[in-house]
Amino acid sequence: MPDVRLASPQGKWILLTTVLGSSMAMLDSTVVNVALPRIGRDLDANLSALQWTVNAYMVTLAGLILLGGALGDRFGRRKVFVVGVVWFALASLLCGIAPNAGVLIAARALQGVGGALLTPGSLALIQASFHPDDRGRAVGLWSGFGGIGAAVGPFVGGWLVDGPGWRWVFLLNVPLALVCVPVALRHVPESGDQQAHGRFDVLGAVLGALALALVTYALIEAGEGGLVVVVSAVAGLGAAVAFVVVERRRPDPMMPPDIFASRQFTAVNLVTLCVYAALGGFFFLAALQLQVVVGYSALAAGTALLPTTVLMLLLSARSGELADRIGPRIPLTVGPLLCAAGMLLMLRVGPGASYVADVLPALVVLGLGLVTLVAPLTATVLGSVSVVRAGLASGINNAAARAAGLMAVAALPLLAGMGEEAYREPAAFDTAFDKAMGWCAGSLVVGAVIAAVVVRRPPPDCKRPECLRHGGVTAPPLEGEPVRKRLG
């Protein structure tokens, strides 16, 4: 039985190291978008290289995050968390000194591996360390501080890009790791799952990541055409089929197919795919639009995007309470429609746009949509499966959101007709951005229709989300396994 009290010095150290660790991964998912125009100019990179700068990280993170949680359960959560932090810091150092776009993209892929190791472990360490009476408050503080980090991330990223340079967006992770690792080794107790058994589904993880990588490559390079693109697309689809076959036949699969027997779980994940595809594409392109077309500095662009995460941080808990009373169908229908309206309002953001009259209204409407849907979405995912599979369900939903985001970053420039040099041509980029916002709004409307038709109220005794003060915009909050299962 864990017995660390939150008010004790050890409890405060545990909270500090888990917040620092999770913030490293969360910040890199958001602040890099703000740095993209400067990275492109400094490294003479075209648009596809900028897409890969975002997606190389997302491919390995989305493909391996479920395996990362399983490794922590088997070999010790503190050990895997520390390995993840060190790995992430070393990959960040490589990003910071990258001499060209190719090295940066490879280092970003390595960063994603580290993120997959440390992201599930940060919450798991809190749940496995704190006394039951303090666990809820500890998770709330962890979630709240993480939300604050997500809110200030684009601002800090913009300040670094305009000041010491974009490389410090990555190099900043090194001193954070130098604080995080010694604290974890000294103050965080080791824990694991005594019931964890069987072989790791390494083949499933590799096939999943390979499918994402090959399809992403085909989408990014589709504008160039050629045999390599066709082969990549076919191989990616083949890897996806092989992934499904492997998961159906393995005794201990990473993603058990029978979990999708729940109609509600399948429907909510389809809503997740629609919503986070739109959000991933939006935040990738909006940071470019504000700098390339409107003429903002990196700092101004990062600051401009703050309202969405601030609204989520302030209001997500109340939204979750409302959804508990009225059920998830209305929030999961209205939320995506509000987000779609916010993205259509972004059509007004062009050359000479006013922040107060044009940019801010769009971001406020988008933020209110996110507030409306994120907490109910997480609660519905957790409530659509048995309590012992709630952590697995959350992990699958989180991975689905990240996969949807990376596919959107790959596909939207193609769908919108963006050329390789589009981000250097304001007029061309503005036209393509408007088309992309239409695609994003359409994806959100599809998600709203699925929610309206299929989603129903979960049973009253279902597991409720613990991470309510969530400020991240790249994926829903990752909830841990039920404590009673973790403690065996």
C-alpha positions in Angstrom: 0.0 0.0 0.0 1.5 3.4 -1.0 1.9 5.7 2.0 3.6 8.9 0.9 1.6 11.9 2.0 1.3 15.0 -0.2 2.3 17.4 2.5 5.5 15.6 3.3 8.8 16.7 1.7 9.0 13.4 -0.2 5.5 14.0 -1.6 6.4 17.5 -2.9 9.5 16.1 -4.5 7.5 13.4 -6.2 5.1 15.9 -7.5 7.9 18.1 -8.8 9.7 15.4 -10.7 6.5 14.0 -12.3 5.4 17.5 -13.4 8.8 18.3 -14.9 8.9 15.0 -16.7 5.4 15.2 -18.2 5.9 18.9 -19.0 9.0 18.2 -21.1 6.9 16.0 -23.5 3.9 18.2 -23.5 5.8 21.4 -24.2 7.6 19.9 -27.1 4.2 18.8 -28.6 3.2 22.5 -28.8 6.1 24.9 -28.8 7.8 23.4 -31.9 4.9 24.7 -34.1 5.8 28.3 -33.2 9.4 27.7 -34.2 8.8 26.2 -37.6 9.2 29.3 -39.8 12.5 30.1 -38.2 13.7 26.5 -38.5 12.8 26.5 -42.1 14.7 29.6 -42.8 17.8 28.7 -40.8 18.1 25.1 -42.2 16.8 26.0 -45.7 14.0 23.4 -45.3 10.9 23.1 -47.5 7.4 22.5 -46.2 7.7 18.7 -46.2 10.7 18.9 -43.9 8.7 21.1 -41.5 5.9 18.5 -41.6 8.4 15.8 -40.7 9.8 18.0 -37.9 6.4 17.7 -36.3 5.4 14.2 -37.4 8.7 12.3 -36.8 8.1 12.9 -33.1 4.4 12.0 -33.3 5.0 8.7 -35.2 7.2 7.2 -32.6 5.2 8.6 -29.7 1.9 7.4 -30.9 3.2 4.1 -32.0 5.1 3.2 -28.8 3.1 4.9 -26.0 1.2 1.8 -25.1 4.3 -0.3 -25.0 6.0 2.4 -22.8 3.3 1.9 -20.1 3.7 -1.9 -20.2 7.4 -1.6 -19.8 7.0 0.5 -16.7 4.6 -2.0 -15.2 7.0 -4.8 -15.8 10.4 -3.4 -15.1 9.6 -0.6 -12.6 7.8 2.7 -13.3 10.6 4.9 -11.8 13.3 3.1 -13.8 11.4 3.4 -17.1 10.4 7.0 -16.3 14.1 8.0 -15.6 15.3 6.2 -18.8 12.6 8.1 -20.7 13.7 11.5 -19.3 17.4 10.8 -20.1 16.5 9.6 -23.5 14.3 12.6 -24.2 17.0 15.0 -23.0 19.7 13.4 -25.1 17.5 13.5 -28.2 16.6 17.1 -27.4 20.3 18.0 -27.3 20.7 16.4 -30.7 17.8 18.5 -32.0 19.4 21.6 -30.6 22.7 21.1 -32.4 21.3 19.6 -35.6 23.2 20.9 -38.6 20.5 20.2 -41.1 16.9 19.2 -41.4 17.7 15.5 -41.8 19.4 15.3 -38.5 16.7 17.3 -36.8 14.0 15.0 -38.1 15.9 11.9 -37.0 16.4 13.4 -33.5 12.7 14.3 -33.3 11.9 10.6 -33.9 14.2 9.7 -31.0 12.5 12.3 -28.9 9.2 10.5 -29.5 10.7 7.3 -28.2 11.7 9.0 -25.0 8.2 10.6 -24.7 6.6 7.2 -25.0 8.6 6.0 -22.0 8.1 9.0 -19.7 4.6 10.1 -20.5 2.6 7.1 -19.1 5.1 6.9 -16.2 4.5 10.3 -14.8 0.9 9.8 -13.8 1.5 6.1 -12.9 4.2 7.2 -10.4 1.8 9.5 -8.6 -0.9 6.8 -8.4 1.5 4.2 -7.1 3.3 6.4 -4.6 0.7 8.5 -2.7 -1.5 7.5 0.1 -5.1 6.9 -1.1 -6.4 9.9 0.9 -4.0 12.2 -0.9 -4.0 10.6 -4.4 -6.9 12.6 -5.8 -5.4 15.9 -4.8 -2.0 14.9 -6.0 -3.4 13.9 -9.5 -5.3 17.2 -9.5 -2.2 19.2 -8.8 -0.2 17.3 -11.4 -2.9 17.8 -14.0 -3.2 21.5 -13.1 0.5 22.3 -13.2 0.7 20.4 -16.5 -2.1 22.5 -17.8 -0.2 25.7 -16.8 2.8 24.4 -18.6 0.8 23.7 -21.7 -0.7 27.2 -21.5 2.6 29.1 -21.2 4.5 26.8 -23.6 3.8 28.6 -26.8 4.7 31.9 -25.1 8.0 30.6 -23.8 8.7 29.0 -27.2 8.0 32.3 -29.0 10.3 34.1 -26.6 13.1 31.6 -27.1 12.8 31.7 -30.9 12.9 35.5 -31.0 15.6 35.7 -28.4 18.4 33.2 -28.0 17.1 31.2 -31.0 14.9 28.2 -31.9 17.5 25.7 -30.9 16.8 26.6 -27.2 13.3 25.3 -27.6 15.0 21.9 -27.5 18.1 22.6 -25.4 15.9 23.8 -22.5 14.9 20.2 -21.9 18.5 19.4 -20.8 18.5 21.4 -17.6 15.0 20.3 -16.8 16.2 16.7 -17.1 19.2 17.4 -14.9 16.8 18.5 -12.1 14.2 15.7 -12.8 16.4 12.6 -12.8 18.3 13.1 -9.5 15.0 14.0 -7.7 13.3 10.9 -9.1 16.2 8.6 -8.1 16.4 10.0 -4.6 12.7 10.6 -3.6 10.4 8.5 -5.8 9.8 4.9 -4.6 10.0 2.2 -7.2 6.7 0.4 -8.1 5.5 -2.1 -10.6 2.6 -4.4 -11.4 3.0 -7.8 -9.8 0.3 -9.2 -12.1 2.1 -8.2 -15.3 3.1 -11.3 -17.3 3.5 -12.6 -20.8 5.7 -11.4 -23.6 5.8 -7.8 -24.7 4.0 -7.0 -27.9 7.1 -5.5 -29.6 6.0 -6.8 -33.0 2.7 -5.0 -32.7 4.3 -1.8 -31.6 6.8 -1.9 -34.5 4.1 -2.7 -37.0 1.9 0.2 -35.7 4.7 2.7 -35.9 5.8 1.4 -39.3 2.3 1.8 -40.7 2.0 5.3 -39.4 5.5 6.3 -40.8 4.9 4.8 -44.2 1.4 6.3 -44.7 2.7 9.6 -43.4 5.6 9.5 -45.9 3.2 8.8 -48.8 0.9 11.7 -47.8 3.7 14.2 -47.4 5.5 13.2 -50.6 2.3 12.6 -52.7 2.6 16.0 -54.4 5.9 14.8 -56.0 4.3 11.5 -57.2 6.5 8.6 -58.3 6.8 4.9 -57.6 8.3 5.4 -54.2 5.2 7.1 -52.9 2.9 4.4 -54.3 5.1 1.7 -52.7 5.1 3.5 -49.4 1.3 3.8 -49.4 0.8 0.2 -50.2 3.4 -0.9 -47.7 1.9 1.3 -45.0 -1.6 -0.2 -45.6 0.0 -3.7 -45.5 1.7 -2.9 -42.2 -1.6 -1.7 -40.8 -3.4 -4.9 -41.9 -0.5 -7.0 -40.4 -0.8 -5.0 -37.1 -4.5 -6.0 -36.9 -3.8 -9.6 -37.6 -1.0 -9.8 -35.1 -3.1 -8.1 -32.4 -5.9 -10.6 -33.0 -3.6 -13.6 -32.6 -1.4 -12.6 -29.8 -2.3 -13.8 -26.2 -1.2 -10.5 -24.7 -1.7 -7.9 -27.4 -0.8 -4.2 -27.0 -4.2 -3.2 -28.4 -6.7 -6.1 -27.7 -9.2 -6.1 -30.6 -12.1 -7.2 -28.3 -12.0 -3.8 -26.5 -13.6 -2.5 -29.7 -16.6 -4.8 -29.1 -18.0 -1.9 -27.1 -20.0 0.2 -29.6 -19.6 3.2 -27.4 -15.8 2.8 -27.1 -15.5 2.5 -30.9 -17.8 5.5 -31.5 -15.9 7.8 -29.0 -12.6 6.9 -30.7 -14.0 7.8 -34.1 -15.0 11.1 -32.6 -11.5 11.4 -31.2 -10.0 10.8 -34.6 -12.2 13.5 -36.2 -11.6 16.1 -33.5 -7.8 15.6 -33.0 -7.2 15.4 -36.8 -8.7 18.9 -37.1 -6.8 20.2 -34.0 -3.5 18.7 -35.1 -3.8 20.3 -38.5 -5.1 23.6 -37.1 -2.2 24.2 -34.6 0.4 23.2 -37.2 -1.0 25.7 -39.7 -2.2 28.5 -37.4 1.3 29.2 -36.1 2.5 29.5 -39.7 -0.4 31.6 -40.8 0.1 34.1 -38.0 3.8 34.5 -38.8 3.9 34.1 -42.6 0.7 35.9 -43.5 -0.2 38.2 -40.7 3.4 39.1 -39.9 3.6 38.2 -36.2 6.8 37.5 -34.5 7.2 34.0 -33.0 6.6 35.5 -29.5 3.4 37.2 -30.7 2.2 34.1 -32.5 2.8 32.0 -29.4 1.0 34.5 -27.2 -1.9 34.8 -29.6 -2.7 31.1 -29.2 -2.9 31.2 -25.4 -6.7 31.7 -25.0 -7.5 28.1 -26.0 -5.3 26.5 -23.4 -6.2 29.0 -20.7 -9.9 28.4 -21.2 -9.3 24.6 -21.0 -7.3 25.1 -17.8 -9.9 27.2 -16.1 -13.1 25.5 -17.2 -12.5 21.9 -18.1 -13.4 20.6 -14.6 -16.8 22.4 -14.7 -17.4 21.0 -18.1 -16.8 17.5 -16.7 -19.3 18.1 -13.9 -21.9 19.4 -16.4 -21.4 16.3 -18.6 -21.9 14.1 -15.5 -25.3 15.6 -15.0 -26.6 15.8 -18.6 -24.7 12.9 -20.2 -21.9 13.1 -22.8 -24.0 13.2 -26.1 -24.8 16.9 -26.0 -21.3 18.0 -25.1 -19.6 15.7 -27.6 -22.0 17.1 -30.3 -21.9 20.8 -29.4 -18.1 20.9 -28.6 -16.9 19.8 -32.1 -19.5 22.2 -33.7 -18.1 25.1 -31.7 -14.6 24.1 -32.7 -15.7 24.0 -36.3 -17.1 27.5 -35.9 -13.9 28.7 -34.4 -11.9 27.4 -37.4 -14.3 28.9 -39.9 -13.8 32.2 -38.1 -10.1 31.8 -38.8 -11.0 32.5 -42.4 -11.0 36.2 -41.4 -7.4 36.0 -40.4 -5.3 37.3 -43.3 -2.9 40.1 -44.1 -3.5 43.1 -41.8 -5.8 41.1 -39.5 -6.7 42.6 -36.1 -6.0 40.4 -33.1 -9.0 41.7 -31.1 -11.5 41.7 -34.0 -10.3 38.7 -36.0 -7.9 36.3 -34.2 -9.2 36.4 -30.6 -12.9 35.6 -31.4 -11.9 32.6 -33.4 -9.6 31.3 -30.6 -12.2 31.9 -27.9 -14.8 30.0 -29.8 -12.4 27.2 -30.5 -11.3 27.2 -26.8 -15.0 27.0 -25.6 -15.5 24.0 -28.0 -12.5 22.3 -26.5 -13.7 23.0 -23.0 -17.1 21.5 -23.9 -15.8 18.2 -25.3 -12.4 17.2 -23.8 -13.5 16.1 -20.3 -16.7 14.4 -21.4 -14.7 12.6 -24.1 -12.3 11.2 -21.6 -15.1 10.2 -19.2 -17.0 8.4 -21.9 -13.9 6.5 -23.0 -13.3 5.4 -19.4 -17.0 4.5 -18.9 -17.4 2.5 -22.1 -15.2 -0.4 -20.8 -14.8 -2.4 -17.6 -12.9 -0.6 -14.8 -9.9 -2.9 -15.0 -9.4 -1.8 -18.6 -9.9 1.9 -18.1 -6.1 2.7 -18.2 -5.8 0.7 -21.5 -8.8 2.4 -22.9 -7.3 5.8 -22.1 -4.0 4.8 -23.6 -5.7 3.7 -26.9 -7.7 6.9 -27.0 -4.6 9.0 -26.4 -2.6 7.2 -29.1 -5.5 7.5 -31.6 -5.6 11.2 -31.0 -1.9 11.6 -31.7 -2.1 9.4 -34.8 -5.0 11.5 -36.1 -3.0 14.7 -35.5 0.1 13.4 -37.4 -2.0 12.2 -40.3 -3.7 15.6 -40.5 -0.3 17.4 -40.6 0.7 15.1 -43.4 -2.5 15.3 -45.4 -3.8 18.9 -45.0 -1.1 20.6 -47.1 -1.8 18.1 -49.9 -5.6 18.6 -49.7 -5.2 22.4 -49.5 -2.7 22.5 -52.5 0.3 23.9 -50.5 3.5 23.7 -52.5 6.9 23.0 -51.0 7.7 26.7 -50.8 4.2 27.8 -49.7 5.3 29.0 -46.3 7.7 31.5 -48.0 4.9 32.9 -50.1 2.3 34.7 -48.0 -0.5 35.0 -50.6 -0.3 31.4 -51.6 -0.1 30.2 -48.0 -3.2 32.3 -47.1 -5.3 30.8 -49.9 -4.2 27.3 -48.9 -4.8 28.0 -45.2 -8.4 28.9 -45.9 -9.0 25.6 -47.8 -7.4 23.7 -44.9 -9.7 25.3 -42.4 -12.6 24.1 -44.4 -11.3 20.6 -44.3 -10.7 20.8 -40.5 -14.3 22.2 -39.9 -15.7 19.3 -42.0 -13.8 16.8 -39.9 -15.3 18.3 -36.7 -18.8 18.2 -38.1 -18.4 14.5 -38.9 -17.3 13.9 -35.4 -20.3 15.8 -34.0 -22.7 13.7 -36.2 -21.1 10.4 -34.9 -21.5 11.6 -31.3 -25.1 12.7 -31.8 -26.1 9.3 -33.4 -24.1 6.8 -31.4 -22.9 8.1 -28.0 -25.0 7.4 -25.0 -24.7 8.0 -21.2 -22.2 5.6 -19.5 -23.4 3.6 -16.5 -23.5 5.5 -13.2 -20.7 3.4 -11.6 -18.1 3.9 -14.4 -14.6 5.2 -13.7 -14.4 9.0 -13.8 -11.4 10.9 -15.2 -8.9 12.2 -12.7 -7.0 14.6 -15.0 -9.7 17.3 -15.2 -7.5 20.4 -15.4 -6.1 19.5 -18.7 -4.5 22.2 -20.9 -3.0 20.1 -23.7 -4.4 20.4 -27.2 -2.6 17.6 -29.0 -4.3 14.7 -27.3 -6.9 14.0 -24.5 -5.4 13.5 -21.0 -3.8 10.1 -20.4 -5.5 8.5 -17.4 -3.7 5.8 -15.4 -4.7 2.2 -14.7 -7.1 1.8 -11.7 -5.0 1.8 -8.5 -6.5 -1.4 -7.2 -5.2 -3.2 -10.4 -1.8 -1.5 -10.2 -1.3 -2.6 -6.6 -2.2 -6.2 -7.4 
